[in-house]
Amino acid sequence: MVLNALFVPIAACQATVAMKSNTSAETSYLYPSSRYIFIAGIICSWVGDLCLGLSDIDFFIYGVLAFFMSHIAYIILMINITERKFSFNYFVLGVTGITIFLISLVLFFLWESIVQFRWYLVVYSFALLGLCMAAANTAFSENVRPDRAIILMCGAFCFVISDTLIVTTSFLLEQTDASKAFITISYITAQILLIRGITERRLPASNRNHLFIK
């Protein structure tokens, strides 16, 4: 909990500096107003960290809602990165199907154990699904460098791992020191990857034909 609480403000400061250095239309991924959305997303993640670190049931709900808002912010930012262009193809549909399968599997095994939180987690699952879809969609953007598209997809996948572990160790399995460590590692990795991918410079115009996937 302390590690997460320290990491997020530091990451927010570094991300703010990176975004300020990429302000021109040619080099910046993001619209000017997106900075505020980005900082809001990081703050929501920080609030979610603090809430999930407490044992009170009400704070768990607040943590889920905070991370829901954080994911919505990241989805908006990735939509901005792609200049609001969407690619509905086999790759994106495949990522969508795999994510739906994994989330449905987790909810199936936990359904009887999460009576108080069922619909909170169902709604949250849609935000997690949207995050994975938005990350997969960046692989088809002419603005996104191939390595950055991969970074964003890996960041979204790490969030799926982290959230799955949090829910299963909270309601189904016994939480151990190893599981806590893995949750922290996967969560921080997800944040680092998403922050790095979102704040990276735009792909130069001369290189925009060299895409990860066409």
The 8 nearest C-alpha neighbors of each residue, nearest first, counted from 0:
[[1, 3, 2, 52, 4, 48, 49, 183],
 [2, 0, 4, 3, 5, 6, 49, 52],
 [3, 1, 5, 0, 4, 6, 183, 7],
 [4, 2, 6, 0, 5, 1, 7, 48],
 [3, 5, 1, 2, 6, 7, 0, 45],
 [6, 4, 2, 3, 7, 8, 1, 9],
 [5, 7, 3, 9, 4, 8, 2, 10],
 [6, 8, 10, 9, 5, 4, 45, 11],
 [9, 7, 11, 10, 6, 5, 12, 4],
 [10, 8, 12, 6, 11, 7, 13, 5],
 [9, 11, 7, 13, 8, 12, 14, 6],
 [10, 12, 8, 14, 9, 13, 7, 15],
 [13, 11, 15, 9, 14, 10, 8, 16],
 [12, 14, 10, 16, 15, 11, 17, 9],
 [15, 13, 17, 11, 16, 12, 10, 18],
 [14, 16, 12, 18, 17, 13, 11, 19],
 [15, 17, 19, 13, 14, 18, 20, 12],
 [18, 16, 14, 20, 15, 19, 198, 13],
 [17, 19, 15, 21, 20, 16, 198, 14],
 [18, 20, 16, 21, 17, 22, 15, 14],
 [19, 21, 17, 18, 22, 16, 23, 15],
 [22, 20, 27, 18, 19, 26, 23, 200],
 [21, 23, 27, 19, 20, 24, 18, 26],
 [22, 24, 25, 26, 27, 21, 20, 28],
 [25, 23, 27, 26, 22, 28, 21, 30],
 [24, 26, 23, 27, 201, 203, 204, 22],
 [27, 25, 201, 200, 23, 21, 24, 28],
 [28, 26, 21, 201, 22, 29, 200, 24],
 [29, 27, 201, 80, 200, 26, 30, 198],
 [30, 28, 27, 33, 80, 79, 31, 76],
 [29, 31, 33, 32, 28, 79, 34, 27],
 [32, 30, 33, 34, 29, 22, 35, 27],
 [33, 31, 34, 30, 35, 36, 29, 37],
 [34, 32, 36, 30, 35, 31, 29, 37],
 [35, 33, 37, 36, 32, 31, 38, 18],
 [34, 36, 38, 37, 33, 32, 39, 31],
 [35, 37, 33, 39, 34, 38, 72, 40],
 [38, 36, 34, 40, 35, 39, 33, 41],
 [37, 39, 41, 35, 40, 36, 42, 34],
 [40, 38, 36, 42, 37, 41, 35, 43],
 [41, 39, 69, 37, 43, 72, 38, 42],
 [40, 42, 44, 38, 43, 39, 45, 37],
 [41, 43, 45, 39, 44, 40, 38, 46],
 [44, 42, 65, 46, 40, 69, 45, 41],
 [45, 43, 47, 41, 42, 46, 66, 69],
 [44, 46, 42, 48, 47, 43, 7, 41],
 [47, 45, 43, 49, 48, 44, 50, 42],
 [48, 46, 62, 44, 65, 50, 45, 49],
 [49, 47, 45, 51, 46, 50, 52, 44],
 [48, 50, 52, 46, 47, 51, 45, 53],
 [49, 51, 62, 58, 47, 52, 53, 48],
 [52, 50, 59, 62, 53, 48, 49, 47],
 [51, 53, 49, 50, 0, 48, 54, 59],
 [54, 52, 51, 50, 55, 58, 49, 59],
 [53, 55, 56, 52, 51, 58, 59, 50],
 [54, 56, 58, 57, 53, 59, 50, 51],
 [57, 55, 59, 58, 54, 60, 53, 61],
 [58, 56, 60, 59, 55, 61, 62, 50],
 [57, 59, 61, 50, 60, 55, 56, 62],
 [60, 58, 62, 56, 51, 57, 61, 50],
 [61, 59, 63, 57, 62, 58, 64, 56],
 [60, 62, 58, 64, 59, 63, 65, 57],
 [63, 61, 47, 50, 59, 65, 60, 51],
 [64, 62, 60, 66, 65, 61, 67, 59],
 [63, 65, 67, 61, 62, 66, 60, 68],
 [66, 64, 47, 62, 43, 68, 67, 63],
 [65, 67, 69, 63, 68, 64, 44, 47],
 [66, 68, 64, 70, 65, 69, 123, 63],
 [69, 67, 71, 65, 66, 70, 72, 64],
 [68, 70, 40, 66, 72, 43, 67, 71],
 [69, 71, 73, 67, 72, 68, 126, 74],
 [70, 72, 68, 74, 69, 73, 75, 67],
 [71, 73, 40, 69, 75, 70, 74, 36],
 [74, 72, 76, 70, 75, 71, 77, 69],
 [75, 73, 71, 77, 76, 72, 130, 133],
 [76, 74, 78, 72, 73, 77, 79, 71],
 [75, 77, 79, 73, 78, 74, 80, 72],
 [78, 76, 80, 74, 79, 75, 133, 73],
 [77, 79, 83, 75, 81, 76, 80, 74],
 [80, 78, 82, 76, 77, 81, 83, 29],
 [81, 79, 77, 28, 82, 78, 29, 76],
 [80, 82, 140, 83, 78, 79, 84, 137],
 [83, 81, 79, 80, 84, 78, 140, 142],
 [84, 82, 78, 81, 79, 85, 80, 77],
 [83, 85, 82, 81, 86, 78, 140, 136],
 [86, 84, 87, 136, 83, 81, 78, 139],
 [87, 85, 88, 136, 139, 84, 91, 140],
 [86, 88, 91, 85, 92, 89, 90, 136],
 [89, 87, 90, 91, 86, 92, 93, 136],
 [88, 90, 92, 91, 93, 87, 94, 86],
 [89, 91, 93, 92, 88, 94, 135, 87],
 [92, 90, 94, 93, 88, 89, 135, 95],
 [91, 93, 95, 89, 90, 94, 88, 96],
 [92, 94, 90, 96, 95, 91, 89, 97],
 [95, 93, 91, 97, 92, 96, 98, 90],
 [94, 96, 92, 98, 93, 97, 132, 91],
 [95, 97, 93, 99, 98, 94, 92, 100],
 [98, 96, 100, 94, 99, 95, 93, 101],
 [97, 99, 101, 95, 100, 96, 94, 102],
 [100, 98, 96, 102, 97, 101, 103, 95],
 [99, 101, 97, 103, 98, 102, 104, 96],
 [102, 100, 104, 98, 103, 99, 97, 105],
 [101, 103, 105, 99, 104, 100, 98, 106],
 [104, 102, 106, 100, 105, 101, 99, 107],
 [105, 103, 107, 101, 102, 106, 100, 108],
 [104, 106, 102, 107, 103, 108, 109, 101],
 [105, 107, 109, 103, 110, 104, 108, 102],
 [108, 106, 104, 110, 105, 109, 103, 111],
 [109, 107, 105, 106, 110, 104, 111, 171],
 [110, 108, 106, 112, 107, 111, 113, 105],
 [109, 111, 107, 106, 112, 113, 108, 114],
 [112, 110, 109, 113, 114, 108, 107, 117],
 [113, 111, 109, 110, 114, 170, 171, 108],
 [112, 114, 116, 117, 115, 110, 111, 109],
 [113, 115, 117, 116, 112, 111, 110, 118],
 [116, 114, 113, 117, 118, 119, 112, 56],
 [115, 117, 113, 119, 114, 118, 120, 60],
 [118, 116, 120, 113, 114, 119, 115, 121],
 [117, 119, 121, 120, 116, 122, 115, 123],
 [118, 120, 116, 122, 117, 121, 123, 63],
 [119, 121, 123, 118, 117, 122, 124, 116],
 [122, 120, 118, 124, 123, 119, 117, 125],
 [123, 121, 124, 125, 119, 120, 118, 126],
 [124, 122, 120, 126, 125, 121, 67, 119],
 [123, 125, 127, 121, 122, 126, 120, 128],
 [124, 126, 128, 123, 122, 127, 129, 121],
 [125, 127, 129, 123, 124, 128, 70, 130],
 [128, 126, 124, 130, 125, 129, 123, 131],
 [129, 127, 125, 131, 130, 126, 124, 132],
 [128, 130, 126, 132, 127, 131, 133, 125],
 [129, 131, 127, 133, 128, 74, 132, 134],
 [132, 130, 134, 128, 155, 129, 133, 135],
 [131, 133, 129, 135, 134, 130, 95, 136],
 [134, 132, 136, 130, 135, 131, 129, 74],
 [135, 133, 152, 131, 136, 137, 132, 151],
 [136, 134, 132, 137, 133, 91, 138, 152],
 [135, 137, 133, 138, 134, 139, 86, 132],
 [138, 136, 140, 139, 134, 135, 148, 81],
 [139, 137, 148, 136, 140, 135, 212, 211],
 [140, 138, 137, 212, 136, 213, 141, 86],
 [141, 139, 137, 81, 142, 143, 138, 136],
 [140, 142, 207, 143, 139, 210, 208, 81],
 [143, 141, 202, 140, 201, 207, 81, 144],
 [144, 142, 140, 202, 141, 148, 145, 147],
 [143, 145, 147, 202, 146, 148, 142, 210],
 [146, 144, 211, 148, 147, 210, 143, 149],
 [145, 147, 149, 148, 144, 150, 211, 143],
 [148, 146, 150, 196, 144, 149, 145, 151],
 [147, 149, 138, 151, 145, 150, 146, 137],
 [148, 150, 146, 152, 147, 151, 153, 145],
 [149, 151, 147, 153, 148, 152, 192, 196],
 [152, 150, 154, 148, 193, 153, 149, 134],
 [151, 153, 134, 149, 155, 154, 150, 135],
 [152, 154, 156, 150, 151, 155, 149, 157],
 [155, 153, 189, 192, 151, 157, 193, 152],
 [154, 156, 158, 152, 131, 157, 153, 130],
 [157, 155, 153, 159, 158, 154, 152, 160],
 [158, 156, 160, 189, 154, 159, 155, 185],
 [157, 159, 161, 155, 156, 160, 189, 162],
 [158, 160, 156, 162, 157, 161, 163, 155],
 [161, 159, 157, 163, 158, 162, 164, 156],
 [160, 162, 158, 182, 164, 185, 186, 163],
 [161, 163, 165, 159, 164, 160, 158, 166],
 [164, 162, 160, 166, 161, 165, 159, 167],
 [163, 165, 167, 161, 162, 166, 168, 160],
 [164, 166, 162, 168, 163, 167, 169, 161],
 [165, 167, 169, 163, 164, 168, 170, 162],
 [166, 168, 171, 164, 169, 170, 165, 172],
 [169, 167, 172, 174, 165, 173, 166, 170],
 [168, 170, 166, 167, 165, 171, 172, 174],
 [171, 169, 167, 168, 112, 166, 172, 113],
 [170, 172, 167, 168, 169, 109, 173, 112],
 [173, 171, 168, 167, 174, 170, 169, 166],
 [172, 174, 168, 175, 171, 169, 170, 167],
 [173, 175, 168, 178, 172, 179, 169, 176],
 [176, 174, 178, 177, 179, 173, 168, 180],
 [175, 177, 179, 178, 180, 174, 181, 182],
 [176, 178, 180, 175, 179, 181, 174, 182],
 [177, 179, 181, 175, 180, 176, 182, 174],
 [180, 178, 176, 182, 177, 181, 175, 183],
 [179, 181, 177, 183, 178, 182, 184, 176],
 [180, 182, 184, 178, 183, 179, 185, 177],
 [183, 181, 161, 179, 185, 180, 184, 186],
 [182, 184, 180, 186, 181, 185, 187, 179],
 [183, 185, 181, 187, 186, 182, 188, 180],
 [186, 184, 188, 182, 161, 157, 183, 187],
 [185, 187, 189, 183, 188, 161, 184, 182],
 [188, 186, 190, 184, 189, 185, 183, 191],
 [187, 189, 185, 191, 186, 190, 184, 192],
 [190, 188, 154, 157, 186, 192, 187, 191],
 [189, 191, 187, 193, 188, 192, 194, 186],
 [192, 190, 188, 194, 189, 193, 195, 187],
 [191, 193, 154, 195, 189, 190, 194, 150],
 [194, 192, 196, 190, 154, 151, 195, 191],
 [195, 193, 191, 197, 196, 192, 190, 198],
 [196, 194, 192, 193, 198, 197, 191, 199],
 [195, 197, 193, 147, 199, 194, 151, 198],
 [196, 198, 194, 195, 199, 193, 77, 76],
 [197, 199, 195, 196, 18, 194, 17, 200],
 [200, 198, 196, 197, 195, 201, 28, 147],
 [199, 201, 26, 27, 28, 21, 202, 198],
 [200, 202, 26, 28, 27, 142, 203, 143],
 [201, 203, 142, 144, 143, 207, 204, 200],
 [204, 202, 205, 206, 201, 207, 26, 25],
 [203, 205, 207, 206, 202, 25, 142, 201],
 [206, 204, 203, 207, 208, 202, 209, 141],
 [207, 205, 204, 203, 208, 209, 202, 210],
 [206, 208, 141, 204, 209, 205, 202, 203],
 [207, 209, 206, 210, 141, 205, 204, 213],
 [210, 208, 207, 206, 211, 145, 144, 141],
 [211, 209, 212, 208, 145, 213, 207, 141],
 [210, 212, 145, 138, 213, 209, 139, 144],
 [213, 211, 210, 139, 138, 145, 140, 209],
 [212, 139, 210, 211, 138, 140, 208, 209]]
